[in-house]
């Protein structure tokens, strides 16, 4: 394994533009800062793919998890670069975008650390570095008092979830005497019921924080003031935490009772998310419902990681390479599924941001059509990227012996896809009629001139989902 700090080259590349964005954001052109940050994300992504991670590379199986962590770090940089490209082209609404770029880079930096952490102390610090700048971005509109109140409430709930997770981590440390994943995995089977309690508290707190990030997309949360920032929060920080949970459960936690709780939580989240999707029509609420369903699928994927982890019981069982070989493909499937959801959620949030504000929106017609495609991807409609990721996840769940849970997930996917597509097409039709009337009133003609950058951004957003689904289908089927 390479020595020194070469594994932190991606983090250093992201850290370089942060002082420029935070200290000189009001003096330099905002687009220059966004482009500089996007270039740094590109450098960080390339170096993240080739730089060694914090994982031990002693065996071929562990190297598979190393590859997954490297791919996840690259995916985080890609998501951040896409968001920065939008900010460079369109700005951050009515607010200055320089400081927002700096906060986004800090959150991305924390996400890189979180995705490759194999120690709970490092992971907790990285999680705070990821989540706190994200909540500051949500409250970036200083003059929007209702949004600021909503952000304060969400931060308070997130702090409570963080304390629960920290309490569980303290349980694990007190019982095992270690904070590394390897040390916890070795000693936890001998900890008895208290070890199971600590694991449940730690994972429960982390899942609560992740759920709150997806909840921010809902208008009822009081936080969704600007879709530009909610799109970032629902992609980069949320994806980073999903990757960390997959690595944490697959390498450290070997408690069978945790699997039962995760399966029950998955069924509950699938039911709640489906209920929200069935009764809502607004794209924001559909996105929030899709996020709840997404949490349910994530919990199902995490449950099978616990089932395949070495020593998945209270009794001490030696680590077997064959068991780790079963875990690695399931981690890959969960990470791919989380990425396909995150990129669709990011694109949808940015499309909604493009239709915000006052004045004519000539692109609203195509924006809503593109939003319908992205919502369909979130709902798992084939052959989009969301379907490919969900298929991989459900296949790993089926291989673990949870056939009934796969059937539940398929049923929820079919029903939610029907309601999401129907609502999205209905919204697209009304938006098309409104946009056509507005264009005729303003220009005296039918559908016509539209900003080329809007057309390009929408085409890229939809193409990313379609091409992503095609690539996953070719390589995995």
N, C-alpha and C positions, 0 to 999 in steps of 0.2 A: 504494500500500500504506500502510495506516495506520502512523503512526510511534509512537515511544515503546514502552511496555511493555504496551500494551493486549492484545497477543496472549497475555500471561501471566496474564490475569484468572482463567482456570480454575484454574491452579496456585495463585494467591493465595487463591482461595476454599477450596481444599482445605487450605491451610496454616494458615488461621485456627483451626480447632478442634484442631489437633495439640497445641499447648501445653496446652490445657485437658484433653485426653484423657490426655496423658503425666504432667502435673504434678498434676492434680486428679482423676485417675481413681479414686482410693481414697476421695475425700471426697464427690463428687457421686454421685447415683443413676446407675447404669450405663446404664439405658435412656435417660435424658436425653442422655447423651453420644452414644449410638448414634443417637438421633433428630437431634441437632444435626449429627452427621457426615453423616447421610443428606440433610439439607437442604442442606448445603454441596456434596454431590455433585450434587444437582439444580441448584443455581446454577452449578456448574462445567460441567455438561453443556450447559445452555442457552448459556452464554457460549462454550463450546468450539465449538458449532455456528456461532455468528455471528462469533467473533473470528477475525482473520487468523492463518494458520499461518506457519511459518518459510519456506515455499516461495515462490519467485519467481512472481508472478502476471502476468508480462509477456505470456503467450500464453494463448489459450483452452484449449489442450491441457493446459498446466501447471495451469490453474485446475481442470481435472477431477481432477488428483491432489490439489489443495488441498481439493476437496470430499470426496474419499476420506479424507484425513487428518482433516478436521473430523468426518466421520461416525464414524470410528474412535475419536476422542477422546470423542465422545458415547456410543458403545457401551461404552467403558471405564468411564465414569461410571455408566452403567446397571447394568453388572455389579457394580460396587462398591456401588451403592445397594441392589441386591437382597440382597447379602450383609449389609449393615448392617441392613436391615430384619429379616432373620432374627435377627441378634444382638440387636436391640432387643426382639424378641418372645420369644426363647428363651435369650438369654445365650450365653456361650462355654464351656459345660460347667461343670466344677468350678472353673475359674480366673476371676479378675476379667477383665471384658471391656473396661474403660476403656483400659488400655494396648494391648490388642489392636486396638481401634478406631484409636488413634493410629498404630500400625504399619501398619495397612491403608491409612490415608489417605496415609502417606508412600509406600507402594508404588504406590498409585494415582496420586499426583503424579508419580512417576518414569515411570509408564506413559504419562501424557499427554505428557510431554517426549519420551519415546522414540518415540511414534507420529508426532510432527511434526518430529523432528530431521532436518536435512539436512547435518549436520557430524558427523564421526566422534568428535570430542572430546566434543561435547555428548551424542552418543548413548551413548558409553561411560559417562559419568558418570550419565546417566539410567538406563542398564541396571543399574548397581550400586545406584542408589537404588530401583529396582524389585525386584531380586532379593534383596538382603540383608535388608530387613524381612520378606520372604516366608519366608525360612529361619528368622528369629527367631520368626515365628508358628508354624512347624512345631514348633519346640522350646519352645513356650509353656508346656507342662506341665512345670514345673520338677522335679517329683518322679517323673516317669516316666523312669528311667535308660535303659532300652533305646531309647526314642524320642530322647533327647538324644544317645546314641551314634550312632544312625542319621542324625540331622541333621548331626552333626559330619562324618561320612563324606561325606554328600551335599554339604556346603559345601566340603570339600576337593576333591572331584571338580569341583564348579562353579568353584572357583578355578583348577584346572588348565585347564579349558575356557576360562576367561576369559583366562588367560595365552596360550593358543594363538591366540585371537582377537586379542589385543593385539599379538602377534608379527606376525600377518598384517597388521594395521592399520599397524604400523611399516614393513613392507615397502611397503605402498601409499603411505605418506607419503614414504618415502625415494625411491621411483621417480617419483612424480608431483609432489612438492613441495606437495601440497594435502591438506587434510582434508575439504573440502566435496565433496558428491556431484558437483557440476558440474565442479569442477577435476579430480577423479579420472576422471570419464567422458571428459574432453577429452584427458588425457595417458596414460591407461592403455593404449589400443591401440598406443602406441609403446614400451611398456615391455618387450615380448617375453615370454619364458618366466618371467622373474622376476615380472612383473606377474601372470601366471596363478597362480604359486605363492602370492603374497601374497593374492590373492582367494580361493583355495581354503582357505588357513589361516584367514582371517578368517571366512568363511562356515561352515567346519567347526566352529570354536570356538563360534560363535553357535548353530548347530544343536545342538551337544552340550549347551549350557546349557539350551536349550529342551527337549530330550529329558529331561534330568534333572528339570525341573519336572513333566513328566507322569509320570515314573517315581515321584515321591513318592506318587502315589495307590495304588501297589502295596503290599500288606502285606509283601512280601518285601524292600522297600527299607529296612525298619526305621524309617521316618519316619511312617507313617500312624497316628499316635496318636489324632488326632481328625479326623473327616471335615469338621468346620466349617472348619478351617484348610486342609486339603488341597483343599477345594472352592474356596477363595479362590485358592490358589496355581495351581491348574489352570485358572483362568479369567482373572483380571485380569493378572498378570505374563506368563502364557503368551500371551495374546491380544496384549498390547502388543509382545512380542518378535516375534510373527508379522507384525504390521503393519510393524514396522521392517524386517524382512528383506525384505518385499515392496517397500517403498520403496527400500531400499538396492540391491537387485539390479536394479530397474527403472530407476533413475536413475544409478547409478554404475558397476556392473560390466558390462563388455562382453567377457568372456572366454569363447570358445566351449567350451574344455575344461571349464570349470566346469559347463556344461550336461550334459555326459556323466556327470560324477561325481554330479550331483544326480539324474539319471535312474536310475543304478545304485543310489544310496542309497534312492531311492523304492521300487524293486522289493524291495530287501532289507528295508526297514521294513515293507512290506506283507506279506511272507512271514513275518517274525518276529511281527508283530502277529496275523496269522491263526493262527499256531501257538499263541500264548498263549490266544486266544479259544477255540480248539477243545478244548484240554485243561483249561480252568479252568471252575469253576462259581460261585465266590464273586463277588459284585458288585464288590468292590474289584479283584480280578484281571481281571475283565472290563473294568472301567474302564481299568486299566493297559494291557490289550491293545488296547482301542479307541484309547487315546492313541498307541500305537505305530503303528497303522494311520493315525491322523490325521497323524502326522509324515510318513508315506509320501506321503499325498495332498498335504501342504504342500510337500514337496520336488518333487513332480511339477508343482505350480503355480509354484514358484520356477524350475524348469527352463525353462518356457515363457516366463517373464519375461526370462531371459537370452537366449533365442532371438530375442525380439522387440526387445531393447534396441538402441539405436543403435550401430552398429559392433560387432556380435557376432562379432568375430574378433580375431586378433592384429594384423592390419593396421589402420591408422588409416582410419576412415570418418567423414565429416562427419555431424553430427546432422541427421536429417530429421524434419520435423513429422509426416509420414505414419507414420513408425516409432513416434513417441511416441503417436500416435492408436491404434496397435495395442496398445501396452502398457497404456493406461489401463483398458480394459474387463477385461483380465486381472487387474490389480491389484484392481479392484472385486470380481471373482468370488472371488479368494483371500481378501479381507477378509471378505466375506459368509460364505463357508464357515467361516472361523475363528471368526466370531461365533456362528454357529448351533451349532457344536460347543461353544464355551465356555459358552454359556448353558445348554445341556443338561447339560454336565459340572458346572456350578455347582449346578443344581437337583438333580441326582442325588447329589452330595456332601452337600447339605443334608438330603436325604431320609434318607440313611444316617446322618447325625448325629442325626436325630430318632428313630432306633431304637436308639441307643447308650445305655449305662447299664443300671442294674438297675431292677427293679420292673416292674409291668404296663405294657404298651404297647398301648393299645386301638386306636391307629392303625396298628399294624404291618401289618395286613392290607391296608389301602388304600395304605400307604406302599410296600409291595412291588409292588402293582399299578401305582402311579405310576412306581416305579423301572423296571418292565418297559417302560413307554411311553418313558421317557427313554433307556434302553439301546437301544431300537429306533431312536430318533432318532439316537443316536450311531453306530449301525450303518448308517444311511442307508436305513431302511425308508420307503417312500412311504405317505402324503403328508406326512410330518412335516417339520419345518424342516431336520433333518439331511440328508434326501434332497434338498431344494431346493438347499441350499448345495453339496452334493457334485455335483449335476447341473450347476450353473453352473461349478464348477471343472473337471469332466471335459469340458464343452463347450469351454472355453478350451483345454484340452490337445489336444482333437481338432482344433480350428482351427489349432493350431500344427503339425499333421502327425504327432502321436504316437498314431496309431490303435491300435497294439499296446499302448501303455501304458494307454489308455482301456479296452481289453478286459480287461487285467489288473486294473485298478481295479474294473470292474464285476463280474468274477468274485470278487474278494476281498470286495466288498460283499455279494454274494448269499450266499456261504458264511458269512461272519461274521454276517450278519443272521439266518440260520437258527439257528446255534448260540447267539447271544446271546438271541434271543427264546425259544428252547426252554429255556435255562438260567434265564432270568428268570421265565418262567411256572412252571417247576418250583419255584423258590424262593418265588414268590408263593403257590403252592398249599400248600407246607409251612408258610409263615408264617401263612396263613389258618387252617389246622387248629390250629396252636399257639395263635394268638390266640383262637380260638373256645373251645378247652379252658380257656384261662386265664381268660377272661371268665366262663364257666360256673362255674369253681371259685371265683372271687372274688365275683361278683355273684349267682350262682344263676340266671342267665338267659342267653339267647343274646346275639348282638352288640347292643350298646346304646350307652350314653353315651360320647361321645367329645369331647374338647376342641374347641371351635369354631375356635380359632386353628389347630389342626393341620389341620382339614378345609379351612380357608381357604388355608393355605400350600400344601397338596398340590394343591388345585384351581388355584391360581395357577401352580404349577410346571408342571403338565401343560398347562394352557391356554396358557402362554407358548410351549410347543413346538408345539402344534396351530395356534394362531393365527399364530405366526411362519411356519410352513410355508404356511398359506393365503395370507398376505400376500405372501410371496416368489413363490408360484405365480402370483398375480394380476398382480403388477407385472413379472415377468420372462418369463412364458410367454403 
